[in-house]
Amino acid sequence: MRPDDLSVTVYLHKDPVDFRKSINGLAILVEPDMELNPFEKALFAFCNRQRDKIKILYGSRPT
């Protein structure tokens, strides 16, 4: 995964998440938990409970 812009912001979700969640489930967590817009041009990183896996959601506005 390589964003178009080199100066992209990265946000880390501090609590572990259920990795059975899909992209939509992770996007739903961004707004209430992180108080951010999931369509903001940024990377949103999520860890599992053991903190040995990571999922990254790349937010960008549709063109």
C-alpha positions, 0 to 999 in steps of 0.5 A: 500500500502506497498513498499518492501523497508522501505527507499522509497522516497516520492515526493509531487506534489505541484499543485492540479491535476484533479482526473479524471486522471488515473495512466498513466495520473499521470505518465505523470505529474511526468516527466515534472512537477516534473522533475523525472523518473516515474519508479524511486522506489519512492512514488509520491503523488498528491492532488485534488483542495480541498486538501481533497483527495490524490492519490499515484503512486508507481514507480518501475522498472518492473522485 
